[in-house]
Amino acid sequence: MSLIWATRGRTWGFRFLRRGGFEDPLPVYDTAFSGLEERSEVRARVPGTGALPELVALRFPDPLGRRDRAGRVIPHEFVVFPPLADGVDSVGDGLRLVWPLVADDFKRVWELPKPPPVNQ
């Protein structure tokens, strides 16, 4: 469980590409991004609960400026868990520490006509 990753591709809509070990990552994602829906870039530390550790909600536009076929900027949204979350104190930290973990995966799948299967 190091991260949940949600994004969209050139022709496919918003999907979870990594589930962070959760069968259904949506409740955790919703908890992490509650109140942050309108911000295009965000890094927010979310306090732990009985069921979840402290985590980081991270959102930034695609670092290479990719856009979908409708011309919308591709956002990348992450729920980052410890110990990786411990070093993410800014969006810049997220770009430096988190983006390299998924950049090659996204390069491979972003132009696929259908979304790829979800990874753990």
C-alpha positions in Angstrom: 0.0 0.0 0.0 2.2 2.9 -1.1 -0.2 4.8 -3.3 -3.5 5.2 -5.0 -3.3 6.8 -8.5 -6.1 8.2 -10.5 -5.9 9.9 -13.9 -7.3 9.8 -17.4 -5.8 9.0 -20.8 -6.0 10.5 -24.2 -9.3 8.8 -25.1 -10.4 7.2 -21.8 -11.9 8.8 -18.8 -10.9 9.1 -15.2 -9.7 5.7 -13.8 -7.8 4.3 -10.9 -4.5 2.9 -12.3 -3.2 1.9 -8.9 -5.4 0.9 -5.9 -2.9 1.0 -3.1 -3.8 -2.5 -2.1 -7.5 -1.6 -1.6 -10.2 -3.7 -3.4 -12.2 -0.4 -3.7 -9.9 2.7 -3.5 -12.8 5.2 -3.9 -13.7 5.6 -0.2 -10.0 6.3 0.7 -9.6 8.6 -2.3 -12.8 10.5 -1.4 -11.5 10.9 2.2 -8.2 12.2 1.0 -9.6 14.7 -1.5 -12.6 15.9 0.5 -12.7 19.7 0.2 -10.0 19.9 -2.4 -12.1 19.2 -5.5 -11.6 22.6 -7.1 -7.8 22.9 -6.8 -5.7 21.9 -9.9 -2.6 21.5 -7.8 -2.6 20.4 -4.2 -0.6 18.7 -1.6 -2.5 18.2 1.7 -1.6 16.1 4.7 -4.7 14.1 5.9 -4.7 13.0 9.6 -4.8 9.3 10.2 -8.0 7.6 11.5 -8.5 4.2 13.2 -8.6 2.6 9.8 -6.0 4.6 7.9 -2.6 6.1 8.6 -1.8 9.7 8.0 -1.6 10.2 4.3 -1.0 12.8 1.6 -3.4 13.9 -1.1 -1.5 15.0 -4.1 -2.7 16.4 -7.4 -0.8 18.0 -10.3 -1.2 18.5 -14.0 0.7 16.1 -16.3 4.3 17.1 -16.2 4.7 16.8 -20.0 1.6 18.9 -20.6 -0.4 16.1 -22.2 -4.1 16.8 -22.9 -7.0 14.5 -23.8 -8.7 14.5 -27.2 -11.1 17.2 -25.9 -8.1 19.4 -25.1 -8.3 19.1 -21.3 -5.2 19.0 -19.2 -4.5 15.5 -17.8 -4.5 15.6 -14.0 -2.7 13.1 -11.9 -4.2 12.4 -8.4 -2.5 10.4 -5.8 -3.2 9.2 -2.2 0.3 8.6 -0.8 0.8 6.4 2.2 3.8 6.2 4.6 6.7 5.9 4.3 6.6 7.5 0.9 4.2 10.2 2.2 6.7 11.3 4.9 8.8 13.0 2.2 6.0 14.7 0.3 5.8 18.2 1.8 4.9 20.1 -1.4 3.7 19.5 -4.9 7.3 19.8 -6.0 8.3 17.0 -3.7 5.5 14.9 -5.2 6.8 15.5 -8.7 10.3 14.5 -7.6 9.3 11.5 -5.5 6.0 10.1 -6.8 5.9 11.0 -10.5 9.0 8.8 -11.3 7.2 5.8 -9.9 4.4 6.0 -12.5 5.8 8.1 -15.4 6.8 5.1 -17.5 3.5 3.3 -16.8 1.6 6.4 -18.0 3.7 6.8 -21.1 2.8 3.3 -22.0 -0.9 3.5 -21.5 -2.1 7.1 -22.0 -2.8 6.7 -25.7 -4.5 3.3 -25.4 -8.1 3.3 -26.8 -9.3 1.7 -23.6 -8.1 2.0 -20.0 -5.6 -0.5 -18.8 -6.3 -3.0 -16.1 -5.9 -1.6 -12.6 -2.7 -2.5 -10.7 -2.6 -3.2 -7.0 
